[in-house]
Amino acid sequence: REAGSEILPENPYEKAFTSLQNLIEENCQTQRNIQFYANQLNVTGRTINNITRATIGLSCKALIDTICILQIKRYLINTSLYIKEIAYKFGFNESTNFFKYFRNHTGQTPELFRKGHQKNS
């Protein structure tokens, strides 16, 4: 293909990536382990990383975390659940681990994120 063309080259992993993305969206509340997703797709951990790197340039773990954080943000913005309830819903038995996970990925605490996104009543 010509340089500068808007047509992207074929990605042999496109279908597998879509399946992976759907699996993560359905399961990230309880599963953040790469091997779980590799097993679901009947591939190795190395292959699943090749799939994500070839498709979006990120590791599978980064994709899992990105989707998980997005879902947590949705819960923080759109529900009145206590933060501890959201933490438990996403498989964090210790709320301190949930706070660390969220802060490491967003740069702020769940409370600050929620306050900054509250709808004006």
GROMACS elastic network, one bead per residue, 0.5 to 0.9 nm:
[ bonds ]
;  ai    aj funct       b0    kb
    1     4     6  0.89028   500
    1     5     6  0.71903   500
    1     7     6  0.81107   500
    1     8     6  0.87819   500
    1     9     6  0.78122   500
    2     5     6  0.55418   500
    2     7     6  0.89868   500
    3     6     6  0.87784   500
    4     7     6  0.86683   500
    5     8     6  0.76898   500
    8    11     6  0.84253   500
   10    13     6  0.88094   500
   10    14     6  0.82787   500
   11    14     6  0.54482   500
   11    15     6  0.87955   500
   11    54     6  0.75003   500
   11    55     6  0.70142   500
   12    15     6  0.77168   500
   12    16     6  0.84405   500
   12    51     6  0.86829   500
   12    54     6  0.88603   500
   13    16     6  0.52399   500
   13    17     6  0.58899   500
   13    18     6  0.85882   500
   13    50     6  0.85553   500
   13    51     6  0.55535   500
   13    52     6  0.82486   500
   13    54     6  0.73968   500
   13    55     6  0.69947   500
   14    17     6  0.51113   500
   14    18     6  0.62565   500
   14    19     6  0.87084   500
   14    51     6  0.79925   500
   14    55     6  0.69335   500
   15    18     6  0.51375   500
   15    19     6  0.62481   500
   15    20     6  0.85629   500
   16    19     6  0.50704   500
   16    20     6  0.60608   500
   16    21     6  0.85582   500
   16    41     6  0.78096   500
   16    48     6  0.86893   500
   16    51     6  0.71817   500
   17    21     6  0.60098   500
   17    22     6  0.85364   500
   17    48     6  0.84749   500
   17    51     6  0.61707   500
   17    52     6  0.65717   500
   17    55     6  0.71648   500
   18    21     6  0.50831   500
   18    22     6  0.62066   500
   18    23     6  0.85827   500
   19    22     6  0.51994   500
   19    23     6  0.61598   500
   19    24     6  0.86713   500
   19    41     6  0.79076   500
   20    23     6  0.50387   500
   20    24     6  0.61556   500
   20    25     6  0.85989   500
   20    37     6  0.70265   500
   20    38     6  0.85922   500
   20    40     6  0.86677   500
   20    41     6  0.73793   500
   20    48     6  0.84108   500
   20    51     6  0.89804   500
   20    52     6  0.88068   500
   21    24     6  0.51791   500
   21    25     6  0.62034   500
   21    26     6  0.86657   500
   21    63     6  0.81570   500
   21    64     6  0.83883   500
   21    67     6  0.84239   500
   22    25     6  0.51133   500
   22    26     6  0.62031   500
   22    27     6  0.85952   500
   23    26     6  0.51533   500
   23    27     6  0.59987   500
   23    28     6  0.80272   500
   23    37     6  0.72279   500
   23    40     6  0.82122   500
   24    27     6  0.51227   500
   24    28     6  0.51738   500
   24    29     6  0.87134   500
   24    31     6  0.78967   500
   24    32     6  0.81362   500
   24    37     6  0.74995   500
   24    63     6  0.84904   500
   24    64     6  0.63258   500
   24    67     6  0.72061   500
   24    68     6  0.80717   500
   25    28     6  0.58920   500
   25    29     6  0.83214   500
   25    64     6  0.84479   500
   25    67     6  0.65514   500
   25    68     6  0.75922   500
   25    71     6  0.82403   500
   26    29     6  0.77359   500
   27    30     6  0.57524   500
   27    31     6  0.56477   500
   27    32     6  0.81090   500
   28    32     6  0.56576   500
   28    33     6  0.88252   500
   28    64     6  0.69963   500
   28    65     6  0.84559   500
   28    67     6  0.75319   500
   28    68     6  0.57285   500
   28    71     6  0.86204   500
   28    90     6  0.73858   500
   28    91     6  0.89812   500
   29    32     6  0.77569   500
   29    68     6  0.70496   500
   29    71     6  0.84075   500
   29    72     6  0.87964   500
   29    89     6  0.64698   500
   29    91     6  0.62583   500
   30    89     6  0.78245   500
   30    90     6  0.58056   500
   30    91     6  0.53205   500
   30    92     6  0.88983   500
   31    34     6  0.84108   500
   31    36     6  0.71322   500
   31    37     6  0.84032   500
   31    64     6  0.88581   500
   31    90     6  0.84739   500
   31    91     6  0.78942   500
   32    35     6  0.89729   500
   32    36     6  0.79568   500
   32    37     6  0.86557   500
   32    61     6  0.76701   500
   32    64     6  0.62378   500
   32    65     6  0.73912   500
   32    68     6  0.80982   500
   33    36     6  0.55417   500
   33    37     6  0.71317   500
   33    61     6  0.77018   500
   33    64     6  0.82762   500
   34    37     6  0.54220   500
   34    38     6  0.62378   500
   34    39     6  0.86808   500
   34    45     6  0.65755   500
   34    48     6  0.79507   500
   34    49     6  0.87003   500
   34    60     6  0.66843   500
   34    61     6  0.64025   500
   34    64     6  0.80360   500
   35    39     6  0.59824   500
   35    40     6  0.84805   500
   35    44     6  0.76335   500
   35    45     6  0.58850   500
   35    48     6  0.88447   500
   36    39     6  0.52343   500
   36    40     6  0.62787   500
   36    41     6  0.88327   500
   37    41     6  0.62485   500
   37    42     6  0.83700   500
   37    43     6  0.85630   500
   37    45     6  0.84039   500
   37    48     6  0.79974   500
   38    41     6  0.52215   500
   38    42     6  0.58770   500
   38    43     6  0.50441   500
   38    44     6  0.55586   500
   38    45     6  0.55918   500
   38    46     6  0.87179   500
   38    47     6  0.79322   500
   38    48     6  0.60157   500
   39    43     6  0.61597   500
   39    44     6  0.72947   500
   39    45     6  0.84098   500
   40    43     6  0.78616   500
   41    44     6  0.86628   500
   41    48     6  0.84863   500
   43    46     6  0.81800   500
   43    47     6  0.61246   500
   43    48     6  0.66814   500
   44    47     6  0.51320   500
   44    48     6  0.63281   500
   44    49     6  0.87281   500
   45    48     6  0.51820   500
   45    49     6  0.63544   500
   45    50     6  0.87008   500
   45    60     6  0.87576   500
   46    49     6  0.52082   500
   46    50     6  0.62690   500
   46    51     6  0.87386   500
   47    51     6  0.61618   500
   47    52     6  0.87817   500
   48    51     6  0.50172   500
   48    52     6  0.64518   500
   48    53     6  0.86356   500
   48    59     6  0.85191   500
   48    60     6  0.65796   500
   49    52     6  0.52390   500
   49    53     6  0.59793   500
   49    54     6  0.84004   500
   49    58     6  0.80154   500
   49    59     6  0.54032   500
   49    60     6  0.51293   500
   49    61     6  0.82356   500
   50    53     6  0.51420   500
   50    54     6  0.58913   500
   50    55     6  0.83754   500
   50    59     6  0.79043   500
   50    60     6  0.84065   500
   51    54     6  0.54085   500
   51    55     6  0.61700   500
   51    56     6  0.85396   500
   51    59     6  0.86929   500
   51    60     6  0.80868   500
   52    55     6  0.51276   500
   52    56     6  0.57237   500
   52    57     6  0.64379   500
   52    58     6  0.58511   500
   52    59     6  0.58485   500
   52    60     6  0.56439   500
   52    63     6  0.76014   500
   53    56     6  0.55585   500
   53    59     6  0.57084   500
   53    60     6  0.76378   500
   54    57     6  0.58633   500
   54    58     6  0.81637   500
   55    58     6  0.80838   500
   56    59     6  0.85422   500
   56    63     6  0.87988   500
   58    61     6  0.81090   500
   58    62     6  0.60633   500
   58    63     6  0.66742   500
   59    62     6  0.51863   500
   59    63     6  0.64617   500
   59    64     6  0.87742   500
   60    63     6  0.50349   500
   60    64     6  0.61808   500
   60    65     6  0.86094   500
   61    64     6  0.50521   500
   61    65     6  0.61215   500
   61    66     6  0.85022   500
   62    65     6  0.51205   500
   62    66     6  0.60131   500
   62    67     6  0.86423   500
   63    66     6  0.50463   500
   63    67     6  0.62130   500
   63    68     6  0.84413   500
   64    67     6  0.53803   500
   64    68     6  0.60205   500
   64    69     6  0.85437   500
   65    69     6  0.59273   500
   65    70     6  0.84199   500
   65   105     6  0.78961   500
   66    69     6  0.53042   500
   66    70     6  0.61898   500
   66    71     6  0.87513   500
   66   105     6  0.81669   500
   67    70     6  0.50885   500
   67    71     6  0.63029   500
   67    72     6  0.86895   500
   68    71     6  0.51818   500
   68    72     6  0.62041   500
   68    73     6  0.86334   500
   68    90     6  0.83529   500
   69    73     6  0.60846   500
   69    74     6  0.85987   500
   69   101     6  0.88498   500
   69   102     6  0.69532   500
   69   105     6  0.73976   500
   69   106     6  0.81400   500
   70    73     6  0.51242   500
   70    74     6  0.63386   500
   70    75     6  0.88487   500
   71    74     6  0.50185   500
   71    75     6  0.63941   500
   71    76     6  0.87078   500
   72    75     6  0.51055   500
   72    76     6  0.62115   500
   72    77     6  0.86733   500
   72    86     6  0.73464   500
   72    87     6  0.85210   500
   72    90     6  0.78885   500
   72   102     6  0.84484   500
   72   110     6  0.88702   500
   73    77     6  0.61137   500
   73    78     6  0.83599   500
   73   110     6  0.81730   500
   73   113     6  0.78607   500
   73   114     6  0.79520   500
   74    77     6  0.52043   500
   74    78     6  0.56899   500
   74    79     6  0.78392   500
   75    78     6  0.52706   500
   75    79     6  0.53078   500
   75    80     6  0.81021   500
   75    81     6  0.76754   500
   75    86     6  0.71036   500
   76    79     6  0.60210   500
   76    80     6  0.74487   500
   76    81     6  0.76013   500
   76    82     6  0.86223   500
   76    83     6  0.74667   500
   76    86     6  0.78049   500
   76   110     6  0.73294   500
   76   111     6  0.83522   500
   76   113     6  0.76942   500
   76   114     6  0.55265   500
   76   117     6  0.85382   500
   77    80     6  0.80862   500
   77   113     6  0.83320   500
   77   114     6  0.58486   500
   77   115     6  0.87303   500
   77   117     6  0.61904   500
   77   118     6  0.65646   500
   77   119     6  0.84184   500
   78    81     6  0.89976   500
   78   118     6  0.88047   500
   79    82     6  0.86718   500
   80    83     6  0.87848   500
   81    84     6  0.80755   500
   81    85     6  0.60547   500
   81    86     6  0.65035   500
   82    85     6  0.51466   500
   82    86     6  0.65081   500
   82    87     6  0.87128   500
   83    86     6  0.50392   500
   83    87     6  0.61192   500
   83    88     6  0.86230   500
   83    95     6  0.81361   500
   83   110     6  0.72045   500
   83   111     6  0.76226   500
   84    88     6  0.61999   500
   84    89     6  0.85625   500
   84    92     6  0.88298   500
   84    94     6  0.84955   500
   84    95     6  0.58598   500
   84    98     6  0.84999   500
   85    88     6  0.51078   500
   85    89     6  0.60814   500
   85    90     6  0.86868   500
   85    95     6  0.89221   500
   86    90     6  0.62895   500
   86    91     6  0.87814   500
   86    92     6  0.86477   500
   86    98     6  0.89531   500
   87    90     6  0.52887   500
   87    91     6  0.65401   500
   87    92     6  0.51688   500
   87    93     6  0.72950   500
   87    94     6  0.77459   500
   87    95     6  0.59336   500
   87    97     6  0.86237   500
   87    98     6  0.56782   500
   87    99     6  0.82438   500
   88    91     6  0.50950   500
   88    93     6  0.57133   500
   88    94     6  0.78281   500
   88    95     6  0.75842   500
   88    98     6  0.85712   500
   89    92     6  0.73753   500
   90    93     6  0.88379   500
   90    98     6  0.84920   500
   91    94     6  0.89290   500
   91    98     6  0.87932   500
   92    95     6  0.63482   500
   92    96     6  0.85980   500
   92    97     6  0.66251   500
   92    98     6  0.58027   500
   93    96     6  0.88776   500
   93    97     6  0.79834   500
   93    98     6  0.83338   500
   94    97     6  0.55142   500
   94    98     6  0.67835   500
   94    99     6  0.89963   500
   95    99     6  0.61735   500
   95   100     6  0.86350   500
   96    99     6  0.50577   500
   96   100     6  0.62308   500
   96   101     6  0.85841   500
   97   100     6  0.51078   500
   97   101     6  0.60542   500
   97   102     6  0.85458   500
   98   101     6  0.50718   500
   98   102     6  0.60714   500
   98   103     6  0.84501   500
   98   110     6  0.88369   500
   99   102     6  0.52264   500
   99   103     6  0.59718   500
   99   104     6  0.84167   500
   99   108     6  0.89198   500
   99   109     6  0.62491   500
   99   110     6  0.66780   500
  100   103     6  0.51293   500
  100   104     6  0.58942   500
  100   105     6  0.85578   500
  100   109     6  0.80592   500
  101   104     6  0.52673   500
  101   105     6  0.64077   500
  101   106     6  0.86873   500
  102   105     6  0.53299   500
  102   106     6  0.59887   500
  102   107     6  0.76802   500
  102   108     6  0.72893   500
  102   109     6  0.65760   500
  102   110     6  0.66510   500
  103   106     6  0.51615   500
  103   109     6  0.52080   500
  103   110     6  0.73919   500
  104   107     6  0.57992   500
  104   108     6  0.78214   500
  105   108     6  0.82654   500
  106   109     6  0.78637   500
  106   110     6  0.89666   500
  106   113     6  0.87172   500
  108   111     6  0.82082   500
  108   112     6  0.63340   500
  108   113     6  0.64868   500
  109   112     6  0.53085   500
  109   113     6  0.62431   500
  109   114     6  0.86393   500
  110   113     6  0.50723   500
  110   114     6  0.60968   500
  110   115     6  0.86029   500
  111   114     6  0.51075   500
  111   115     6  0.60928   500
  111   116     6  0.85102   500
  112   115     6  0.50787   500
  112   116     6  0.60420   500
  112   117     6  0.86258   500
  113   116     6  0.51939   500
  113   117     6  0.63799   500
  113   118     6  0.88197   500
  114   117     6  0.52039   500
  114   118     6  0.60984   500
  115   118     6  0.54078   500
  116   119     6  0.89768   500
  118   121     6  0.87610   500
